[in-house]
Amino acid sequence: MNHFQKFFGNPASPAAIMIEAKSLEEALEKNDTLQKVLQRLYKEGKILYYNSVSSFLPSIKTQKRRWKKWKDFWMTQKKKGLIERIIKECKKLGFSDRAFSPFWTSWNNPFKPLTFSLFIKKKAQWIFGHRIKLNKKSAQILTLVGIQNPHLFKILREKVQRAIPGSAIASKKGLVQEVLQLIVLEFHQITLLLSLLLILCLYLFYLRLELVLITILPIFLSLVLTLGLMGWCQIGIHPFTILFVIFLFGVGVDFSIFLLNSQMMDYQNSKIPSQIKQTPLISSSVTLCALTTMAGFFSLLFSSHPVFFPIALTGFFGMVFSLLSALLLVPFLTQKLFPKTPNQDFLTFKKIFATLWAFCFLVSFALLYRILLRYCILLFYPHSPHSRKKLARSYMHHLAWYLIHTFPLPASKQIYVNCDKKNFLTPSVLIANHLSAFDIMMVLSLPVDFIMIVKKWVWEAPLLGTLVQDGGYLLAGQQNSHELIKRSIDYLSKGISVMIFPEGTRSRTGKMGRFHKGAFEIAVRAKVPVIPLLLTNTQACIPRDSFWVGDHYVMIRALPPVYIQNNGKFKTSREFAREVKEQLLSYQNHDWMEVQRGYLFWKYLCSRYSYLGIDLEMYIACKLAIDPIYKAISRLVPPKAKVLDLGCGHGFLSLLLAHSSLEREVIGVDQDQRKIGLAKLAGYGERNLQFYHSSIKEFSYPPADVVLLIDVCHYWNKEEQIKILRKASEFLRKGGRLLFRDIVESEGIPSRITLLAERFGLWIGHNQKGEGLHIMKKEFYQEILQNQGLQCKMEIPSLAPGANLFWIWEKRADSNEL
């Protein structure tokens, strides 16, 4: 602040008061009123001085009032007494009797006002300087006032404007002080408005709050550090520093956007081998740009003018903080968004909220048990450990059930099949496949009293570990296997079931792993049945390598009990494990297809294209909304089939078919390297899906059950289309199906709209131009496919909007295979 005041000069510099009126006399009358106000302020010590023309040139009205007051004061008796006294004193001093005659005579002169024109006539207007200004329409009078404290400027202005409405008052120091106070008071509002505008612009550009957050976090961190440094260095907030803070705000936005976009480009191109990573190039460019700017601010630190020092310090360290925040935070946060393994999913605010809710729910009820209920149970059942354990297990069951059914995820759904209490009346060994940490909650929500054999991390979990131990659960690895089996058999003999995940760990790929024989050894020795539990799609709630809770459509199925005897012959634990796993596998794809439907299924497929480009995300959303083939394709392709998608583009149809059935093997082929790269990213983690970058005419693959040729041929000339159709028919095994859709020559508005849309796609570069558009007649395709040994099974007009044609062709048994 001291530097700022020195820059603007002496704080006691005068304030200027301007009075304007239609005539000089009217202006002088107002100026007389002003002088009275200034006299009072001067006596009160609120101003140092004032310089008014009223001291030399009052208004005629004021002069008349003063003249009248003068005449009234000097009455005849007073005049006579004064004259006699003056004459007497003159004689003493040797003056003539007539020395004061002009003065006595003036008492009797008529009133003659003093005017500005008289000063001009006597060439004495220099007395007023530039304080009086006259023109044809108005007159202005300027008065100067000295103010020691700039804060008193506001008081002066209020009193002057109240006494003389329409007057104007200005003070360089007071004005600067008011502007400074206004900026300081409004700084938080300016910051808030700027932040909201920034967030709005970023959201309109990215359409994702997560990307907006990644962009603004480094900016606000750098601002906090910069303002903190200003406070530590006692640099006040004034217009210049605020200007440079806003400048740094904009620079920080640029740095974050550049680095974020480079990270997204690298992610999008990660499956394209020939692409060069953009992040190192952009990072070095941003660093070089920041260094050159910092060099300029650093040079200002050595300026002799005091006002440049706070500006240089703010700018230099602001650039340092902006650069470091962007370089460190943006890559770190961006990498957290993108999945590193097939089991991970994209992080969203919705998942963060659901996770925090689940965490608070579990912690609250675990604390309730630990602080209150545990001791209440001990008080009521001091000599019954069995009852205490049963109540702890019951508490965990209700805790899991309410947690699952009160998730703040309205679209989520949990399906229980054959999970009624009557199916668990007999003490049994419960076994389940293991996909997610959510499996434990799903099993705990079942209406059955059981103990679980758990790992050390569950046993020692904060708060919840107490419940696990109090419920009588068994710790795997705490003792030898014989002791663990013995204690499990003891529970079974008391009518309490035992629950085990025989895989030993969560599946990394979703594929059911090898079953260890421990659970089945317990069943064999205790001579109790095994109840297989099939968990489906629980990894959608909590993936293996993550702890975020997301939207989910899950199912748990209780299969019929499997007994240890088969036709009077006892099974070994290995045979037992093999039989149970086969039963689970027999239902696996059926249940998987049941949960892959509805809103969450389509939402999941669209989410696989997250961060692959706003244009691609919008294209996928539009195609889903207007193209009926996506909703129907899964019904046209058998759930167990080898599928070849020729010209798959971004791979959405391939991903749809692969994800909707675990028993389909889907391969997508396209010659556009970038599209295949994006398709590989979208299909990352689907174990029954592969993508290849290749020309359809050069690709080699064993015969498939289904070949898709959707919206491909019209990008090639007639000869090339014939080759593609021949190649597609060669890929089909005998009895296999070709699903064919393409544009055909037709008349009418739908045909024109379809052609216009295709040309627009070529123009914006969404599709490779190749050889342009070549629209053929329906008979052309029919003749070629028939010549290749295919017969048309059906035509579905509802799947061919506009000028399209959709056919299902089947390869005859007498046709030649590839």
N, C-alpha and C positions, 0 to 999 in steps of 0.2 A: 504494500500500500504506500510506503514511503517513497519508493521509486516512482510510483504512479503520480503522487502528489508533486514530486519534484519536476516531473515531466510537464505537468499542467501549470506550474508556476505558483506564485504566492497565494496561499489560501485566503488572505485578506483582500484580495482583488475585489473591486467594486461591483455591485449589482446595478443594472441599468433598468430604470422604470420609464416606460414610454406612455405618454398620454396623447390621445388623438381626439380632435373635435372638428366640427365643420368650420369654425372660425377661431381666430387667435384669442379673442376675448373668452369664448367658452372654454378653450383649452387652459387659459390662465386661471379661470375660476376653479377648474378641477385641480390644477396644480396647487392652488392655495389650500384646498382641502387636503391634498397629499402632504403638504408641508406640516400641517397640524398633526397628522398621523406620525410622520417622521420625528417630530419634536417629542412626542410621547415615548416613542421607542428609544430615542436617544437618552432621555431622562431615565428610562428603565435599564439602560446599559445593554440593550440588545443590538444596537448598531454603533459603529465607531464614529461615523460622521455622515453628513448628507450635504449635497451641493445642489441647491435648487435656485432656479431663476426667480422664484417668488421673493427672494431676498432683495432683488434689484428691480424686478418688474412684476408687482402684484396686479391682479385684475382691476379694472376700473371700478367694479362693484366694491372690491375690497378697499380701494383708495378712497372712494366716497364714504364708506363706513368709517374709515380711519379719520378722514377730514371732518366728518360730522362729530366724531368722538373728540377730536382735537378742539373743535369750536365749542362744543359743549363744556369741555374742561376749562377753557380759558374764558371765563365769564368776565364782565366789565370790571368788577371789584378786584378779581385776581390779576387782570391785566394792569390795572392802575397801581396796585401794590408792587408788582414785578418791575414796572417801569421806574417807579420811584426808587426802588432798591438798586436797580442797575445804574441810574444816574448818580446816586450817592456813591456807589463803588467806583464809578468812572472818575469822579472828582478826586477820590483818594489816590487813584492810580495815575491821574494826570491825563485821562482820555477826554476827548471832546464830548459834549452832550449829544451831538448828532451821530456819534459813531455807530449806534445801533438803530438809527432811524429806519433803514430799509427793513430791518427785522420787524419793527413795530408796524410799519406800513403794510407788510405782507399779511398781517393778521386780518386786515380788512379786505384783502384781494379776494376775488371770486375763485371758486374751485377750478383748477386747471389740471386735468389728468396727465400722468406720465405714460407715454406710449412707446411702442417699439420703433415706430417711424421716427420719433424724436432722437432715439439712439442712432438710427441710421443717418439722420440729418447731421448729427454732431460727429459722425464717423466713430461712434463708440460701440458698434455692434460686436466688436472683438471681445467685449466683456462676456458675452454669452457663448462665444466659440461656436460650436455646432449644436447647441442645446435647443435652439428654436429653428424649425424648418417650416416654411410656408409654401403652399402651392395654391392653385386655383380652387381646389375642392376641399382642402382640409389644412389643418395646422397641427404640428406635432411638437411636443416639448419633452425633453430628455432630462431626467434627474439621476444623479449618481449617488449610491449609498455604499458605505464601507461596512463589510460584514467580516468579523473575525472568525466566527465559527460557521462553517458551511451548513451545519444542521439547522441554523436559525433562518436559513433562506426560505424554508417552507412557511415559517411563522410570518416572516415579512410578506411573502406573497399572499397569504390568506388575508392579512389585515389590509393590505393595499387594495386587493381586488374586492374586498367587502366594502371599503370606503369609496372607491372609484371603479364601478363596474365597467368592464371593457378595457381597462388598462392592461398593458403588457409588461411583464417583468422578467428579466433574464440575468443570470449570473453564470459565468463560465465555470466557476468552481462549484456553485450550487447545482447547476445543471448536471455536471459530471457526477457529483455526489448522488443526486437523485437517480440518474441512470444506473449508477453502480448499485445502489440499494435495490432498485427495481430488478436488475439482472440477478442479484444474489437471491432476492426473494422468489423470483420466478424461475430460478435455475432448475429446480426439481421438476417444474412443469414442462420446461423446455426439454429436459432430458427424457421425461415420460413420453411427450409427444413425438420426439425424435425416435425413441425406441419403438413406439407403436407403429409409426410409419415404416420403419425399417423391417419390423416383423411382418407387416402386411405385404410389403414389396417382395420380401424373401419367400413368403408363403405362396404368393401368386406365381412366383418363378419355379419353386420346387414342389409345391402342392403336398409337402410333408412337414409336419411340425418337428419331426426328429432332425431333419436337415437344417431347419431354421434354428433349432437349439444349438446344433454344432457350430453354426455360423456365428451366432451372437455371443456364445459363452466366452470365446477368446477376447471379443471386443470389450465386454463388460469387465472381464478380469484385468485387461490392460488399463481401462479407465479407472478402476478402483486403485490399482497400483500407482497410476499417474497422479490422481488426486491425493492419494496418501503421501506421495513424495512432495507434492506442493504444500500440503499441510505441515509436513516435517521440516521443510525448508522455509516455512512461514511466507509462502508466496500467496498473496490474496487472490480472490477470484474477481477479475475485472474484465472489461470487454476484450482486451487483447488475449489474455490467457484462455478465456472461454472460446474465442475464435479459433485458437490453436487446438483446444481440446476437441472441438467439433471437427476440425481438420483431421486430427488423429483418429477420431471416430470413423470418419469416412475411409481413411487409409486402412484401418483395421478391418473394416468390412471388405475392402478389396482383397486384402491378404487372405482372409478366411475363405472368400468365394473362390479365388484362384486355386487355393490348396484343396478345397473340398471338391471342386470340379475335376481336378487332376486325379484325386483319389477315386472318384466315381468312374472316370474314364479308364483308369487302370483296372478297376474291378470288372467293368464291362468287357475289357479286352483281355482279361486274364486267361481265357481259353483260346486265344488266337496267338499262336506261337510267334508270328512275324511282327507283332506289334511291340513298339518300344514303350517302356514305362514312362509316363508323363510326370509323375510326382517329382523325381529328382530334377528334371529340367525346370519345372515350375518353381520348385523350392529354391533353386539357385537363382532364378530370375527375380523372385520376390526378395531374396536376401540382398542381391546386388542393388535393387531399387531402394530398399530400406537403408543400406549403407551409404549410398550417395546422398539421400535426404538427411541422414544423421550427420554426415560431414558438413552439410550446410548449416545445420543448427549448432554444431560444435564450434564452428568459426564465429558465430554470433556471441559465444560466451566471452570472447576477448574484446567485444565492442566497448568503447568508452562511455557510451550513453547508457544510463542506468536502466532505462525501460527495456532494453534488449536482453538483459540478463535473465529475468524470469521467463521471457518468451523462449529464449534459447534453451534454458534448463528444462522447461516443460516440453518443448518440442523434441529435444534429444532423447530424454528418458522415455517420453511417450512413444517414440518410434522404437526404442529398444524393447519396451514392454509389449507393444503391438506385434512386433516380429517374433519374439520368443513365445508369446501366447499362441499365435497362429501356427508356428512351426511345431510346437509341442502338443497342443490340444487337438487341433483338427485331425491330424493323422491318427492319433490315439483313439479319439471318439469315433471316427469313421470306421476304423477297423473293428470296433465293437459292434457296429451295425451289421456287418457282413458275416455270414456263417463261415466258420473255418473247417467244420466237419459236416458230414451228411446229416447228422442228428440235430444240428443247431438250426435256429430259425431267426428271422429278423426281429430286432427289438423295437417295440413301439411304446408310446405313452400308456396305451391301454393295458399292455402287459405289465408295465411297471406299477400301475395303479392296482391291478388285480393281485400282483405279488405282494405289495405292501398290505393290502387288505387281508390276504391269507396269513401273512406273517403276524399281523396284529391280532387276528382271530386266534391263532394257535398260541401265541404268547399270553394273551389275556386269559384263556381258559386253562392253560398250563399253570400260570401263576395262581389262579383261583384254587386249583387243586393243591398246589405246593404250599400255599399260605394258609388255606382254610380247610378245604374238604379232606385233605389227608389226615389232619389231626382229628377232625370230626369222626371219620371212619375208625381211626384208632381208638377214639373214646367210646364208640358204640360197640366195637368188636375187639376188645383188648386181647382176648384169648382165642381168636379164630383167624389165623393167617389165611385160611382158605377163603373165608368170606371177604377179607380185605382185598385179596388178589382178584376175586371175582368182581367186586365193585370197581376196582381200578380198570379192569378190562371192559366193563360195561361203560365206564366213563369215556374210555378211548373210542368205543364203538359209536356212542352218541356224538362225541366230538367230531369224528370223521364224517358221520352222516350229515350233521348240520353244516360242516365246512363245505362239503360237496354240493349240497342243495341250496346254499345261500351265496354262491359265488356271484360277484357283481358282473357277470358275463351273460346277459339275457339269451344270447343265441346258443350258448353251450347246452349240451344235453348228455345225460347219463342213462344208459339202457341196462336194465337187469333182466336176464333171461334165466328162468328156472332157479331163481335165487330166493324162493319162499322159504320160510323157516322150517316147513315140514320136510324139505329136502336135506336138512342138516341135523335131523334128530339123532342119528346114529353117530357116535364118536368116530371120527375118520381122520385120515391124513389128507389135508388140503394142499394141493400143489397148483401152482400157476406159472405161466410164462411171465417173463420179466422184461418190460419195455421202458419203464419210467419210474421215477420216485413217486409218482402219483398212484402207482399200483398199490402201494401200502395203504393209502387212504381208501381206495376202492374196495380192497379186501376187508379192511377194518369196518367198513359200512355194512357188511353182510350181517344178517340176523343169526349169528352163530357165535357161541362162546369157544374161543380157541386161544392157545398161546402160540407165539411165533418164534422161530429160531432166527435171530437177527445178527447182523454184523456189529463190529465194535463201534462204528460211527453212530449207529442208531442207539446202541446201549449207552453211549456217553454223550448223547445230544443234550445241550443245555435245556433244562426244564422238562422237555418231553422224555428225556432219558429216565427221569424219576418215575414217570408213569409206566414206562416200559419195564423197569425193574420191579416196581410195586405190583405190576400185573402178572409177575411170574414168568416173563418171557425168558428164553434161554439164549445164552451168548455163544455163538459159533466160534470155536477155537479156544474158548476158555478152558476146556477140559478135553480129554481124549474122546474119540468118537464113540467108544463103548459106553462111557459115562453119559454122553449126550443122548444116545439111543435109549439107555436105561431110564433116564429122567423123562424122556418123551413118552415111553411106554407107561410110565407111572401116571402121567397126566391122562393118557388115553384110558387107563383102567379106572380113573375117577370120573369118566364121562366128559372129559375136556378134549376137544380136537386139537391137532397140531398142524400148524401151517408152515410150509417151506416153499421157497423159490428154488427149484432143483437146478436151474441153470447157474446159480451162484452169483450172478451179476447181471446187470441190465444189458440187453442186446445193443450192439453198436449199429447194426444195419436194419434192425426190425425183423431179421430172420431168427426163427427159434433155434437156440443153441442146443448143445449136448446136455442131456439130463444126467446129473450125478445120481448115483444109486442110493445115497444116504436116506432120503425121504422114503424110498420104497423098501429099504431094509427095515426101517421102523415099522412100516405097514405089515411086512412079512412076519416079523417077530411078534408083533402085537396081534396079528391075525385080524386086522381091521381093513375095511375098504379104503381105496383112494378116490377122492372126489376131485376130478380135474376142473380147474377154473381157467377159462380162456379170456384173457384180457386183450381188447382190440383198440388200437389207435390211442392208447393213453399217452404215447409220446407227443401227441398233438397238444396236450396240456402242459407237460413239462418234459422237454427233450432231454436226452441223456446228459449231454455236456452243457447243460444250462439249468438255471433254477427259476426262470421266468414262467409265470402262469399265463397261458393264452387260451383263446377260444378253443373248444374241443367238443367233439361228438364221439363219445366212447361207449364201449359195451363190455359187460362182463357176463359170461355165460357159465353156468354150472352144468357140467356134463353128468350123465348118469354115473353112479359109483362103479368103480372097477374093483372086482374082488380078487382075492389072492388065489382062488381055486378056479380051474377051468376043466370041466368034465371030471371032477374029482382029483385032479392033479394040481399040486401046489406049484406056483410060479416062482422062479428066482427073481431077485431084485432087478437084474438086468432085463429079463423078459417083461417084468412089470413096467419098468421105465419105458421100454420100447413101445409097449402096447398103449400106455397112457399118452405118450407123445404122438403116436399115430392118430389117436382119437382127437387130440387137440388140432393136429394139422388138417384133419378131415373137415373141420368147421372153420378153419382160419380164413380162407378166402371168402366163404359165404358171409361171415360176420364182417369182414373187411368191406365187402361191397355194400353191406347194409348201412354202414356208417359213412360211406363216401357218397353222400347225396345231400341235397338241400343247399341252403344258403352258405353254410360253412365250407362245403366242398368247393363251390365256385370261388368263394373268397380265398381259400387256400391256393387254388390254382393261379388266381390273379396275383396273390402275394409273392409267388415264385418269380414274378417279373419285376418286383420292387427294385428300385435303384438301377434298372437297366435302361433308363431313359424315359422322360415324361411322355414323349411321343409314342413309344412302344406301349407304355402302360395305358394310355388313352386309346390306342388302337385296339388292344386286347379287350378293353372294357366295351368299346363300340361294337366290335365283332360279336361279343357275347350277347349284346343287347339286340342286334338286328339280324344276325346270321343263325338260322335255326339248326344248322348242322351240328353245332357244338352240343346242344341239348339231346340230340338224337343219335350221335355217332356211337356211343357206348352200347346202345341196344342193338346196333347193326353188326357189331363185332363180337364174336363169341368170347366169353370170359376167360377161356383157356385157348390161346392161339398165338402163333407167331405172326406179327404184324410188321409190314414194311411201309413206311410213310415216305413216298417219293416226292421231292420238292416240298419238304416239311416246313421251310421258312424258319420262323422263330420257334417252331416245335410245340405250339400249344396243343394241337390235336394229338401229337405223340405223347405229350405229358399227360393229357387227359386220359387217354386209353391206358397208359401204364399205371397211373395212380389209382384208377378206379377198379383195377383187378390185379392182384399179386401174381396171378398165373399167366398173364399175358407177357410175351417178350416182344418189345417194341423197338424198332430201329428207324431213326429218321435220317434222311439223306437230302442234302441240298448243296448246290455249287457256290452259294454265297457264303464266303468264309465268316463274315461278321455275323450273319444271322445264325450260323451254326455255333459260333462262339457264345452268343447270347442264349441259344437253346441249351447248350451244355450247362451254363450257369443256372438257368431256370430248372433244369432237370437234375441238378446236383443232389445226390443222395438217393435217387430212385434206382434201386438195384436191378430192375427189369427194363431199363431204358438206356439206349445208346444213340449217339449222334455221330454221323460221319460227314466230313467235308469231301464231296465227290460229285462228279457229273453223273446224272442218272444213266447216261448211255455207257459210262465206263465202270459203273459200280457192279460188284460181283457179290452174290449172296445165295445161299441154298434156298430151295423153294419155300415160300411162306404160305400161311393159311389165308391171310388177308393182305391185299395191297391197296394202299390209298393213293389215288391220283386226283387230288383236289385242287382245282384252280391253277393248273400248271401249264397245260399244253398251249394255251393261246399266246404265250410269250415266245414261241418258236415258229419257224416257217413250216410249210406243209411237209417237206421231206424230213425235217427233224421231228415233227410230231409223229410221223409214222414210225420212226426209230424208237421214240419214247414209248409209244403204245405197244410195240413189239417187245421191248425190254420189260415192260410192266407185266405183260402176259407170260413171258418166260419165267418171271420170278414166282408165279403162282404154281402151287402143286395141283394135282388133279383133284377137282372138287373144291378148290380154293376160290375165294371171291375177290373181285376187283370192284372197289367203290370209286366210281368215276364221276367227277363234276367239272364242267367247264362252260365257257360262254359259247353259244352257237348263234348263227345268223338268224335274226328275227326282226320284225317290224314293231313299231310302237314306242311309247315313252319309256317303259321299263328297260328296253334294250338300250336306248340312248343314255339313260341314267347309269346303267352298268358300264357302258363304254367310257362315259365321262369320268366315272370313279376310277377306272383302271388307268386312264390317261393321266389323271391327277396323281395317282400313286407313282407312276413313272416319272412325272415331272418333278415331284418333291424328293425323288431318290429313295422312296420306301422300297421299291422293287427295282432290280437291275434292268436296264433298258434292253440289253441283249439285242434281239433283232426286231424289236417293236412288237406291236399287237397284230396277231394273225387269227382272225375269227373265221372258223370253218362251219360248214353246214352239219346238221345233225346226221345226215346220211353218210357223211365222210367218216365220222367216228364209228358209226354202226358197221359199216363195211369193213374197216380195218380190224375191229375187235372180233367180228365173226370169222374173218380169215385167219385169226390167231387161235381159233378153236374155242372161243368163248361164246356163251349164250346168255342173252339178257334175261335175268330173273324178274326184275321189276324196275319200273321208273317211278320216282317219288317226286312229284312236282313241288310238294311243300318244302323240300330241302333245296330247291333251286330257285331262289328269288331273282327277280329281274329277268335277264336274258340267259340265265344259266340252265343247265340240264344235268339232272342227277340220275345215274343208272347204277344198278347192282348187276354185275356180270359174274358168271360162274364158269370155271374151266371144265370142259367136258372130259370124261374119262379117257377118250381116245386121243386127247391132245398130247403133244410132246412137251416134256418138262425140260428145264434148263439143265 
